[in-house]
Amino acid sequence: MPAPKFNKFKKYFNRNKPSIQEIVREATAGGIVWRRGKKSGKIEILLIQDLRDRWTIPKGHIEEGETAQQTARREIGEEAGLHQLAIQGWLGKIHFRYRRVEKLVLMTTQIYLVKAQGDTDAIQKEDIMNDIKWFDFHDALEVVEYEDIGKLMLLAMKKIRQEEL
């Protein structure tokens, strides 16, 4: 009878994935983009939905010669179509890792607090995104996929309230 028990665990050890051959570090930057709702006056957060249907913030890789803040501004423009932005400070950084075939990618993302200005309804998602949407702050907290981004969203709200932005 021990064989069936062993078979339950066998699937965890026989995965046919190539072993990790390289560890790669990647630097990215993005922003928690916010506005005040025109009718409600409440804080709204812009989120994008990636190809795996995960809601997150606009962010991307820092290119050579760019600062993290410049990257955040560029990525928000590329991923959301917003170009009139006021960067209101650095919120922190998040670290995460994922596997890319035979590489382990260690990613660090610098996150800024960014106020959208101008026509904030004229958002336009990048082709590689499933969706883009303004969420009431509390709804954004509910749907955002990554816990670390949620924590920085709470910090962003605190900063907006304390500094009366």
C-alpha positions as protocol buffer text, in pm:
chain_id: "A"
residue {
  index: 1
  type: MET
  ca { x: 0 y: 0 z: 0 }
}
residue {
  index: 2
  type: PRO
  ca { x: 286 y: 256 z: 35 }
}
residue {
  index: 3
  type: ALA
  ca { x: 309 y: 306 z: -343 }
}
residue {
  index: 4
  type: PRO
  ca { x: -15 y: 513 z: -385 }
}
residue {
  index: 5
  type: LYS
  ca { x: 97 y: 752 z: -108 }
}
residue {
  index: 6
  type: PHE
  ca { x: 431 y: 795 z: -279 }
}
residue {
  index: 7
  type: ASN
  ca { x: 260 y: 870 z: -611 }
}
residue {
  index: 8
  type: LYS
  ca { x: 80 y: 1165 z: -451 }
}
residue {
  index: 9
  type: PHE
  ca { x: 413 y: 1331 z: -381 }
}
residue {
  index: 10
  type: LYS
  ca { x: 597 y: 1216 z: -692 }
}
residue {
  index: 11
  type: LYS
  ca { x: 441 y: 1494 z: -901 }
}
residue {
  index: 12
  type: TYR
  ca { x: 631 y: 1753 z: -695 }
}
residue {
  index: 13
  type: PHE
  ca { x: 969 y: 1604 z: -775 }
}
residue {
  index: 14
  type: ASN
  ca { x: 929 y: 1512 z: -1141 }
}
residue {
  index: 15
  type: ARG
  ca { x: 847 y: 1844 z: -1307 }
}
residue {
  index: 16
  type: ASN
  ca { x: 1051 y: 1827 z: -1628 }
}
residue {
  index: 17
  type: LYS
  ca { x: 1150 y: 2194 z: -1593 }
}
residue {
  index: 18
  type: PRO
  ca { x: 1506 y: 2284 z: -1680 }
}
residue {
  index: 19
  type: SER
  ca { x: 1712 y: 2380 z: -1378 }
}
residue {
  index: 20
  type: ILE
  ca { x: 1793 y: 2744 z: -1308 }
}
residue {
  index: 21
  type: GLN
  ca { x: 2112 y: 2829 z: -1496 }
}
residue {
  index: 22
  type: GLU
  ca { x: 2134 y: 3202 z: -1432 }
}
residue {
  index: 23
  type: ILE
  ca { x: 2011 y: 3468 z: -1190 }
}
residue {
  index: 24
  type: VAL
  ca { x: 1925 y: 3801 z: -1350 }
}
residue {
  index: 25
  type: ARG
  ca { x: 1854 y: 4133 z: -1178 }
}
residue {
  index: 26
  type: GLU
  ca { x: 1615 y: 4375 z: -1346 }
}
residue {
  index: 27
  type: ALA
  ca { x: 1532 y: 4731 z: -1240 }
}
residue {
  index: 28
  type: THR
  ca { x: 1189 y: 4872 z: -1312 }
}
residue {
  index: 29
  type: ALA
  ca { x: 987 y: 5177 z: -1210 }
}
residue {
  index: 30
  type: GLY
  ca { x: 626 y: 5282 z: -1209 }
}
residue {
  index: 31
  type: GLY
  ca { x: 367 y: 5487 z: -1034 }
}
residue {
  index: 32
  type: ILE
  ca { x: 55 y: 5485 z: -829 }
}
residue {
  index: 33
  type: VAL
  ca { x: -141 y: 5722 z: -1049 }
}
residue {
  index: 34
  type: TRP
  ca { x: -430 y: 5907 z: -886 }
}
residue {
  index: 35
  type: ARG
  ca { x: -690 y: 6176 z: -946 }
}
residue {
  index: 36
  type: ARG
  ca { x: -994 y: 6317 z: -774 }
}
residue {
  index: 37
  type: GLY
  ca { x: -1322 y: 6196 z: -921 }
}
residue {
  index: 38
  type: LYS
  ca { x: -1500 y: 6479 z: -1102 }
}
residue {
  index: 39
  type: LYS
  ca { x: -1840 y: 6413 z: -945 }
}
residue {
  index: 40
  type: SER
  ca { x: -1748 y: 6255 z: -612 }
}
residue {
  index: 41
  type: GLY
  ca { x: -1421 y: 6433 z: -534 }
}
residue {
  index: 42
  type: LYS
  ca { x: -1295 y: 6098 z: -403 }
}
residue {
  index: 43
  type: ILE
  ca { x: -950 y: 5960 z: -472 }
}
residue {
  index: 44
  type: GLU
  ca { x: -936 y: 5729 z: -774 }
}
residue {
  index: 45
  type: ILE
  ca { x: -645 y: 5504 z: -869 }
}
residue {
  index: 46
  type: LEU
  ca { x: -553 y: 5403 z: -1224 }
}
residue {
  index: 47
  type: LEU
  ca { x: -491 y: 5031 z: -1272 }
}
residue {
  index: 48
  type: ILE
  ca { x: -405 y: 4829 z: -1579 }
}
residue {
  index: 49
  type: GLN
  ca { x: -496 y: 4467 z: -1639 }
}
residue {
  index: 50
  type: ASP
  ca { x: -218 y: 4253 z: -1785 }
}
residue {
  index: 51
  type: LEU
  ca { x: -255 y: 3959 z: -2023 }
}
residue {
  index: 52
  type: ARG
  ca { x: -304 y: 3723 z: -1729 }
}
residue {
  index: 53
  type: ASP
  ca { x: -599 y: 3936 z: -1606 }
}
residue {
  index: 54
  type: ARG
  ca { x: -405 y: 4069 z: -1305 }
}
residue {
  index: 55
  type: TRP
  ca { x: -476 y: 4429 z: -1203 }
}
residue {
  index: 56
  type: THR
  ca { x: -160 y: 4629 z: -1130 }
}
residue {
  index: 57
  type: ILE
  ca { x: -3 y: 4972 z: -1172 }
}
residue {
  index: 58
  type: PRO
  ca { x: 176 y: 5103 z: -1482 }
}
residue {
  index: 59
  type: LYS
  ca { x: 544 y: 5011 z: -1460 }
}
residue {
  index: 60
  type: GLY
  ca { x: 830 y: 4894 z: -1678 }
}
residue {
  index: 61
  type: HIS
  ca { x: 1203 y: 4847 z: -1726 }
}
residue {
  index: 62
  type: ILE
  ca { x: 1449 y: 5127 z: -1666 }
}
residue {
  index: 63
  type: GLU
  ca { x: 1632 y: 5194 z: -1991 }
}
residue {
  index: 64
  type: GLU
  ca { x: 1998 y: 5286 z: -2011 }
}
residue {
  index: 65
  type: GLY
  ca { x: 2055 y: 5651 z: -1923 }
}
residue {
  index: 66
  type: GLU
  ca { x: 1715 y: 5690 z: -1756 }
}
residue {
  index: 67
  type: THR
  ca { x: 1643 y: 5764 z: -1393 }
}
residue {
  index: 68
  type: ALA
  ca { x: 1374 y: 5563 z: -1216 }
}
residue {
  index: 69
  type: GLN
  ca { x: 1154 y: 5873 z: -1209 }
}
residue {
  index: 70
  type: GLN
  ca { x: 1194 y: 5926 z: -1586 }
}
residue {
  index: 71
  type: THR
  ca { x: 1104 y: 5561 z: -1641 }
}
residue {
  index: 72
  type: ALA
  ca { x: 789 y: 5592 z: -1428 }
}
residue {
  index: 73
  type: ARG
  ca { x: 678 y: 5895 z: -1632 }
}
residue {
  index: 74
  type: ARG
  ca { x: 756 y: 5722 z: -1966 }
}
residue {
  index: 75
  type: GLU
  ca { x: 585 y: 5396 z: -1871 }
}
residue {
  index: 76
  type: ILE
  ca { x: 269 y: 5571 z: -1751 }
}
residue {
  index: 77
  type: GLY
  ca { x: 260 y: 5751 z: -2086 }
}
residue {
  index: 78
  type: GLU
  ca { x: 313 y: 5431 z: -2284 }
}
residue {
  index: 79
  type: GLU
  ca { x: 81 y: 5205 z: -2084 }
}
residue {
  index: 80
  type: ALA
  ca { x: -197 y: 5452 z: -2003 }
}
residue {
  index: 81
  type: GLY
  ca { x: -171 y: 5733 z: -2257 }
}
residue {
  index: 82
  type: LEU
  ca { x: -134 y: 5993 z: -1981 }
}
residue {
  index: 83
  type: HIS
  ca { x: 139 y: 6253 z: -2032 }
}
residue {
  index: 84
  type: GLN
  ca { x: 39 y: 6544 z: -1806 }
}
residue {
  index: 85
  type: LEU
  ca { x: 172 y: 6411 z: -1479 }
}
residue {
  index: 86
  type: ALA
  ca { x: 294 y: 6556 z: -1151 }
}
residue {
  index: 87
  type: ILE
  ca { x: 535 y: 6327 z: -969 }
}
residue {
  index: 88
  type: GLN
  ca { x: 472 y: 6395 z: -601 }
}
residue {
  index: 89
  type: GLY
  ca { x: 735 y: 6182 z: -438 }
}
residue {
  index: 90
  type: TRP
  ca { x: 888 y: 5840 z: -398 }
}
residue {
  index: 91
  type: LEU
  ca { x: 677 y: 5583 z: -213 }
}
residue {
  index: 92
  type: GLY
  ca { x: 918 y: 5292 z: -191 }
}
residue {
  index: 93
  type: LYS
  ca { x: 1035 y: 4987 z: -374 }
}
residue {
  index: 94
  type: ILE
  ca { x: 906 y: 4636 z: -409 }
}
residue {
  index: 95
  type: HIS
  ca { x: 1098 y: 4318 z: -480 }
}
residue {
  index: 96
  type: PHE
  ca { x: 969 y: 4009 z: -648 }
}
residue {
  index: 97
  type: ARG
  ca { x: 1102 y: 3715 z: -839 }
}
residue {
  index: 98
  type: TYR
  ca { x: 981 y: 3492 z: -1115 }
}
residue {
  index: 99
  type: ARG
  ca { x: 1116 y: 3223 z: -1341 }
}
residue {
  index: 100
  type: ARG
  ca { x: 1186 y: 3284 z: -1709 }
}
residue {
  index: 101
  type: VAL
  ca { x: 1273 y: 2940 z: -1855 }
}
residue {
  index: 102
  type: GLU
  ca { x: 1624 y: 2871 z: -1718 }
}
residue {
  index: 103
  type: LYS
  ca { x: 1664 y: 3211 z: -1547 }
}
residue {
  index: 104
  type: LEU
  ca { x: 1556 y: 3333 z: -1209 }
}
residue {
  index: 105
  type: VAL
  ca { x: 1464 y: 3700 z: -1245 }
}
residue {
  index: 106
  type: LEU
  ca { x: 1501 y: 3918 z: -935 }
}
residue {
  index: 107
  type: MET
  ca { x: 1310 y: 4238 z: -1000 }
}
residue {
  index: 108
  type: THR
  ca { x: 1317 y: 4563 z: -801 }
}
residue {
  index: 109
  type: THR
  ca { x: 1052 y: 4823 z: -880 }
}
residue {
  index: 110
  type: GLN
  ca { x: 1075 y: 5186 z: -767 }
}
residue {
  index: 111
  type: ILE
  ca { x: 724 y: 5326 z: -707 }
}
residue {
  index: 112
  type: TYR
  ca { x: 628 y: 5695 z: -720 }
}
residue {
  index: 113
  type: LEU
  ca { x: 314 y: 5884 z: -626 }
}
residue {
  index: 114
  type: VAL
  ca { x: 189 y: 6044 z: -947 }
}
residue {
  index: 115
  type: LYS
  ca { x: -105 y: 6282 z: -991 }
}
residue {
  index: 116
  type: ALA
  ca { x: -272 y: 6268 z: -1332 }
}
residue {
  index: 117
  type: GLN
  ca { x: -349 y: 6610 z: -1473 }
}
residue {
  index: 118
  type: GLY
  ca { x: -528 y: 6741 z: -1780 }
}
residue {
  index: 119
  type: ASP
  ca { x: -788 y: 6517 z: -1944 }
}
residue {
  index: 120
  type: THR
  ca { x: -761 y: 6216 z: -1715 }
}
residue {
  index: 121
  type: ASP
  ca { x: -1056 y: 6045 z: -1885 }
}
residue {
  index: 122
  type: ALA
  ca { x: -848 y: 6013 z: -2204 }
}
residue {
  index: 123
  type: ILE
  ca { x: -675 y: 5699 z: -2083 }
}
residue {
  index: 124
  type: GLN
  ca { x: -571 y: 5457 z: -2352 }
}
residue {
  index: 125
  type: LYS
  ca { x: -436 y: 5111 z: -2282 }
}
residue {
  index: 126
  type: GLU
  ca { x: -131 y: 4973 z: -2452 }
}
residue {
  index: 127
  type: ASP
  ca { x: -201 y: 4688 z: -2696 }
}
residue {
  index: 128
  type: ILE
  ca { x: -40 y: 4431 z: -2467 }
}
residue {
  index: 129
  type: MET
  ca { x: -286 y: 4511 z: -2186 }
}
residue {
  index: 130
  type: ASN
  ca { x: -632 y: 4358 z: -2139 }
}
residue {
  index: 131
  type: ASP
  ca { x: -788 y: 4664 z: -1978 }
}
residue {
  index: 132
  type: ILE
  ca { x: -731 y: 4997 z: -1807 }
}
residue {
  index: 133
  type: LYS
  ca { x: -963 y: 5164 z: -1561 }
}
residue {
  index: 134
  type: TRP
  ca { x: -996 y: 5426 z: -1287 }
}
residue {
  index: 135
  type: PHE
  ca { x: -1105 y: 5265 z: -960 }
}
residue {
  index: 136
  type: ASP
  ca { x: -1236 y: 5421 z: -643 }
}
residue {
  index: 137
  type: PHE
  ca { x: -947 y: 5387 z: -396 }
}
residue {
  index: 138
  type: HIS
  ca { x: -1109 y: 5112 z: -189 }
}
residue {
  index: 139
  type: ASP
  ca { x: -1209 y: 4914 z: -500 }
}
residue {
  index: 140
  type: ALA
  ca { x: -852 y: 4945 z: -630 }
}
residue {
  index: 141
  type: LEU
  ca { x: -724 y: 4795 z: -304 }
}
residue {
  index: 142
  type: GLU
  ca { x: -963 y: 4503 z: -349 }
}
residue {
  index: 143
  type: VAL
  ca { x: -864 y: 4416 z: -706 }
}
residue {
  index: 144
  type: VAL
  ca { x: -489 y: 4492 z: -713 }
}
residue {
  index: 145
  type: GLU
  ca { x: -306 y: 4162 z: -750 }
}
residue {
  index: 146
  type: TYR
  ca { x: 10 y: 4227 z: -554 }
}
residue {
  index: 147
  type: GLU
  ca { x: 6 y: 4275 z: -178 }
}
residue {
  index: 148
  type: ASP
  ca { x: 319 y: 4496 z: -180 }
}
residue {
  index: 149
  type: ILE
  ca { x: 155 y: 4735 z: -426 }
}
residue {
  index: 150
  type: GLY
  ca { x: -153 y: 4744 z: -204 }
}
residue {
  index: 151
  type: LYS
  ca { x: 64 y: 4846 z: 91 }
}
residue {
  index: 152
  type: LEU
  ca { x: 217 y: 5128 z: -112 }
}
residue {
  index: 153
  type: MET
  ca { x: -133 y: 5236 z: -220 }
}
residue {
  index: 154
  type: LEU
  ca { x: -222 y: 5275 z: 150 }
}
residue {
  index: 155
  type: LEU
  ca { x: 95 y: 5480 z: 199 }
}
residue {
  index: 156
  type: ALA
  ca { x: -1 y: 5690 z: -105 }
}
residue {
  index: 157
  type: MET
  ca { x: -345 y: 5763 z: 43 }
}
residue {
  index: 158
  type: LYS
  ca { x: -187 y: 5863 z: 374 }
}
residue {
  index: 159
  type: LYS
  ca { x: 51 y: 6099 z: 192 }
}
residue {
  index: 160
  type: ILE
  ca { x: -233 y: 6253 z: -13 }
}
residue {
  index: 161
  type: ARG
  ca { x: -436 y: 6318 z: 303 }
}
residue {
  index: 162
  type: GLN
  ca { x: -151 y: 6440 z: 524 }
}
residue {
  index: 163
  type: GLU
  ca { x: -5 y: 6673 z: 264 }
}
residue {
  index: 164
  type: GLU
  ca { x: -349 y: 6776 z: 134 }
}
residue {
  index: 165
  type: LEU
  ca { x: -244 y: 6706 z: -226 }
}
